[in-house]
């Protein structure tokens, strides 16, 4: 694992921060490509992406602080050090989602149609985000002597499952599937809510293999905050996939 890519005097380039930058870039590029196929100008995605990045970082950081508040009680200033890690995907997703919805409503843009063009980019960008976790040595799995890897950043010398790589592989294939679905979608919102449903199911399952303290628990000693959010997200996605075919036809773009 290489949390620091290089250090030149007082300047340090952290691998996690670089991978996050690549994540946003890949997501934007794929979203622009699909947005053009939908016959819309690039400016919509470019402007929206700026707000999404801000909402995602703020939301991801806030949820991490909620799950792990003691880390920042002694050093409150480290709340701003997002380049060191400490970002929760679901927090970023919720923050980005709220920001995007408000922006698109203010611009009177077709919310679900635009969401469909963004969803595959979210999955693709998440791939490099999880690779950033690999280099940073965070979001690791349970101890497993046969299939695990030793993460020096943990400091226990024990082999842990590289669940971040499992998730990166899943998201790579999932992003490809979502692109194919985009070309075959039957109603606006189908791709986005399929993304929500698919990732929620995956995240709920993979969380059982997590072994990092940041995973946390909520309301029980078994389920993590991300698993509770996954349950709510999956239920909401099923409702939307049932309702939207009657409310958001493709010819209404």
C-alpha positions in Angstrom: 0.0 0.0 0.0 1.3 3.5 -0.8 -0.7 6.2 1.0 1.8 8.8 -0.1 2.6 9.0 -3.8 5.5 11.4 -3.4 6.8 14.1 -1.1 8.7 17.1 -2.2 9.7 19.4 0.6 6.5 20.6 2.4 4.3 19.4 -0.5 2.8 15.9 -0.2 0.7 14.2 -2.8 -1.4 11.5 -1.3 -2.5 8.6 -3.4 -6.1 8.7 -2.0 -6.5 12.4 -3.0 -5.2 11.7 -6.5 -7.5 8.7 -7.0 -10.5 10.8 -5.8 -9.6 13.4 -8.5 -9.4 10.6 -11.1 -12.8 9.4 -9.9 -14.5 12.7 -10.5 -12.8 13.0 -13.9 -13.9 9.6 -15.1 -17.4 10.1 -13.8 -17.7 13.5 -15.5 -16.3 12.2 -18.9 -18.8 9.2 -19.0 -21.7 11.4 -18.0 -20.8 14.0 -20.7 -20.7 11.2 -23.3 -24.2 9.9 -22.4 -25.5 13.5 -22.0 -24.4 14.2 -25.6 -26.2 11.0 -26.8 -29.3 12.4 -25.1 -29.0 15.6 -27.2 -28.0 18.0 -24.4 -25.2 20.5 -24.1 -22.0 19.7 -22.1 -22.5 22.8 -20.0 -25.3 21.2 -18.0 -23.1 18.3 -16.8 -20.0 20.5 -16.3 -21.9 23.0 -14.1 -23.8 20.3 -12.3 -20.5 18.4 -11.7 -19.1 21.3 -9.8 -22.0 21.4 -7.4 -22.1 17.6 -7.1 -18.4 17.5 -6.1 -19.0 20.0 -3.4 -22.1 18.2 -2.1 -20.4 14.8 -2.3 -17.3 15.9 -0.3 -19.3 17.7 2.4 -21.8 14.8 2.7 -19.1 12.1 2.8 -17.2 13.9 5.4 -20.2 14.7 7.6 -21.3 11.0 7.7 -17.8 9.9 8.5 -17.7 12.3 11.4 -21.1 11.1 12.6 -19.8 7.5 12.6 -16.4 8.3 14.1 -16.8 11.5 16.1 -14.0 10.8 18.7 -11.3 11.1 16.0 -12.0 14.8 15.7 -12.7 15.8 19.2 -9.0 16.3 20.1 -8.1 17.8 16.7 -11.1 19.6 15.2 -9.0 21.1 12.4 -8.6 17.7 10.8 -12.2 17.8 9.8 -11.0 19.7 6.7 -8.2 17.2 5.8 -10.3 15.2 3.4 -7.2 14.3 1.3 -6.2 11.9 4.1 -9.3 9.8 3.7 -12.2 9.6 6.1 -15.0 9.9 3.5 -18.1 7.7 3.6 -19.6 6.9 0.1 -23.2 7.0 1.2 -22.7 10.4 2.8 -21.3 11.6 -0.4 -24.1 10.1 -2.4 -26.8 11.7 -0.3 -25.0 15.0 -0.3 -24.5 14.9 -4.1 -28.1 13.7 -4.7 -29.6 16.6 -2.7 -27.4 19.1 -4.4 -28.0 17.8 -7.9 -31.8 17.6 -7.3 -32.0 21.3 -6.2 -29.7 22.4 -9.0 -31.7 20.6 -11.7 -35.0 21.9 -10.4 -33.7 25.4 -10.3 -32.5 25.0 -13.9 -35.8 23.4 -14.9 -33.9 20.4 -16.3 -35.4 16.9 -16.6 -34.3 15.5 -13.3 -34.6 11.7 -13.9 -33.3 11.9 -17.5 -30.2 13.7 -16.3 -29.9 11.3 -13.4 -29.8 8.4 -15.9 -26.8 9.9 -17.7 -25.0 10.4 -14.4 -25.5 7.0 -12.8 -23.0 5.0 -14.9 -20.4 7.7 -14.3 -21.0 7.4 -10.5 -20.3 3.7 -10.7 -17.2 4.2 -12.8 -15.8 6.9 -10.7 -16.4 4.8 -7.6 -14.0 2.2 -9.0 -11.0 4.4 -8.7 -12.3 5.6 -5.4 -12.1 2.1 -4.0 -8.6 1.7 -5.5 -7.7 4.8 -3.5 -8.9 2.9 -0.4 -6.5 0.1 -1.4 -3.5 2.4 -1.6 -4.6 4.2 1.6 -5.1 1.0 3.5 -8.6 1.8 4.7 -12.0 0.1 4.3 -10.3 -3.3 4.6 -11.9 -6.6 5.4 -11.9 -9.2 8.2 -8.9 -11.2 9.1 -8.5 -14.2 6.7 -5.2 -16.2 6.8 -5.8 -17.8 3.4 -7.1 -15.0 1.2 -6.1 -11.9 3.1 -3.3 -9.3 2.6 -1.3 -7.5 5.3 -2.0 -3.8 5.4 0.9 -1.9 7.1 -1.4 1.0 7.9 -3.4 -1.2 10.3 -0.4 -2.1 12.3 -1.6 -5.6 13.5 0.5 -7.6 11.0 -2.5 -9.8 10.2 -3.9 -10.6 6.7 -7.2 -8.9 6.0 -9.5 -9.4 3.1 -9.0 -6.8 0.4 -12.8 -6.0 0.1 -12.0 -2.6 -1.5 -10.7 -4.5 -4.5 -13.8 -6.8 -4.6 -15.9 -3.7 -4.7 -13.8 -2.0 -7.4 -14.2 -5.1 -9.6 -18.0 -5.2 -9.0 -18.4 -1.5 -9.8 -16.4 -1.8 -13.0 -18.8 -4.5 -14.4 -21.8 -2.6 -12.9 -20.9 0.6 -14.7 -20.7 -1.3 -18.0 -24.1 -2.9 -17.3 -25.6 0.5 -16.5 -24.3 1.9 -19.8 -25.9 -1.0 -21.7 -29.1 -0.4 -19.7 -29.0 3.3 -20.6 -29.3 2.5 -24.3 -32.3 0.2 -23.6 -34.0 2.2 -20.9 -37.8 2.3 -21.1 -38.5 5.3 -18.8 -36.6 8.2 -17.3 -35.1 7.2 -13.9 -34.7 3.5 -14.8 -30.9 3.6 -14.9 -30.4 5.8 -11.9 -32.7 3.7 -9.6 -31.3 0.5 -10.9 -27.9 1.8 -9.9 -29.3 2.6 -6.4 -30.9 -0.8 -6.1 -27.9 -2.7 -7.4 -25.3 -0.9 -5.3 -27.5 -1.0 -2.1 -27.8 -4.8 -2.4 -24.1 -5.2 -3.1 -23.1 -2.9 -0.2 -25.4 -4.6 2.3 -23.7 -8.0 1.5 -20.1 -6.8 1.3 -20.3 -5.0 4.6 -20.4 -8.4 6.4 -16.8 -8.9 5.2 -15.6 -5.5 6.4 -13.2 -5.5 9.4 -12.3 -1.8 9.8 -13.4 0.1 12.8 -14.8 2.9 10.6 -17.5 0.4 9.5 -19.2 1.1 12.9 -22.5 -0.4 14.1 -25.9 1.1 14.5 -29.0 -0.1 16.5 -27.4 -3.6 16.7 -24.1 -5.4 17.0 -24.5 -6.8 13.5 -25.6 -4.2 11.0 -23.5 -1.1 10.2 -24.8 2.3 9.4 -24.1 1.6 5.7 -26.2 -1.5 5.8 -29.2 0.3 7.3 -28.9 3.0 4.6 -28.7 0.2 2.0 -32.0 -1.3 3.3 -33.7 2.1 3.0 -32.1 2.8 -0.4 -33.1 -0.5 -1.8 -36.7 -0.1 -0.6 -36.9 3.4 -2.1 -35.4 2.2 -5.4 -38.0 -0.6 -5.7 -40.8 1.9 -5.1 -39.4 4.4 -7.7 -38.9 1.6 -10.3 -42.5 0.7 -9.8 -43.9 4.2 -10.0 -41.7 6.0 -12.5 -42.8 4.0 -15.6 -46.2 5.7 -15.2 -44.8 9.1 -14.4 -41.6 9.7 -16.5 -41.8 8.4 -20.1 -38.8 8.7 -22.4 -40.9 10.8 -24.8 -41.3 13.4 -22.0 -37.7 14.5 -22.1 
